[in-house]
């Protein structure tokens, strides 16, 4: 799975055959009607099955739905969590209540441990997240999140930053992402994939994030031969070689994504 500081990431391995450097951060720009979630789940499942570690953050579905999708692809989810190789964090529930879950009496933290592993964020507001981020940085991330103790080369998969942006202005979000999220991911030397839906936000936001990350993966739908077909490409990867051509995505009955051609 690894060679030195480079790691083979499922699906992308045929497009980046030399492996991806630990600490590489990707923006995944996806058509809202595309197969990005199936791609994300497949990458996570196959990386776990190869012995890797995955920190998966749900924003478009519940943690239970994400775990079920991983199970459908052959992952023994309870075992992977017990072994400390998988975390599934819940940023989804807060999207159902205006971006913030009311803090329970006696609970000051916006981070709630979940039964069976993982964390739930009780607020998606950047003002709240920034305070929590600074607190965790001071106290030590390891006390809250097992993923922060992992060796370089783990995957961090964030389904969709668009869901967080529903509750924030663009500029504060970008400042938070560039000054808090990316530095922490790079410090941990994770290989990160942060989803962002296309056609929704300003061009300034897309360009600022593209400038900050190391690579861009695009997942889209195109009309080919009279039908809608799904495609993926690695649009850019700074300082590393890659195949930048479009590759067709096919989805199997169990939800697994494969690249064809």
Number of C-alpha atoms within 10 A of each C-alpha: 13 15 11 8 13 18 23 20 24 19 19 19 14 15 20 19 14 16 22 24 20 24 24 22 25 23 24 30 23 22 19 15 11 20 22 27 21 21 23 22 22 21 22 25 27 19 21 22 14 12 11 20 27 28 22 24 25 23 22 20 16 17 24 12 12 20 20 14 21 24 15 15 19 14 19 15 20 14 11 18 17 12 10 16 19 26 25 24 24 26 28 23 22 21 20 10 12 13 22 19 17 12 14 10 6 6 10 9 12 20 18 17 14 13 7 11 17 22 21 22 21 25 25 24 20 21 13 13 19 17 12 17 17 12 13 16 13 9 11 12 16 13 10 15 18 16 22 20 12 17 12 20 26 25 29 22 24 22 25 24 18 18 21 21 19 14 17 17 12 15 12 14 21 20 14 17 18 16 12 16 14 18 13 18 19 16 12 19 23 27 24 27 24 21 25 26 22 18 12 11 13 10 10 11 14 18 10 14 18 17 11 15 20 18 21 22 20 22 29 22 19 14 9 9 7 7 9 11 16 23 21 25 21 21 17 20 20 11 8 13 14 21 16 15 13 19 18 18 25 17 14 10 7 13 18 21 22 18 19 10 9
